[in-house]
Amino acid sequence: MVAVYGLNLAGVKGKHSFKGRTIILAMSYATMGMIVNTMKYSFKEKRPDSNTRNSFPSGHTATAFMGAEFLYREYRDVSPWIGYAGYAIAAITGYLRIYNDRHYLNDVVAGACIGVLSTKLAYWLYPKIFKKSECYKEHVAIVTLPYYSAKEVGLNMCICF
């Protein structure tokens, strides 16, 4: 997450302004934190190295993958390799959580998924909440297609917004 601001200070322009990326980061982190902590205290899975019951999902891995997706989304138009480097660091974080006997593989995979999805959700919600943002789009595409089978007739509809 710090890399996004560091790259901006170094003169590499991202997708959003400082304010926009800070709001997106806050939304991502809040979403990820709520999901991870709710799951930890709901499932109460025992850690591999102790009797502590807050192993599932891995919060460190979720945070690392949230940051990696954030880095990728901000700088993928500049160079996707910037985001790939973030994902490499996140993968190492997940590996080390298993290697140091703090988590099981399923904890790390779940944490990675939660981290990525929380950032994707924030990027999806941001232009809907802040309509004057630089990435707001005012168009909606609607496609309808009829279908027929031996027993039924219908209409499929897809709405992209």
Beta strands, then each sheet from edge to edge (+ up, - down):
strand 1: 141-148
strand 2: 153-160
sheet 1: 1+ 2-
end
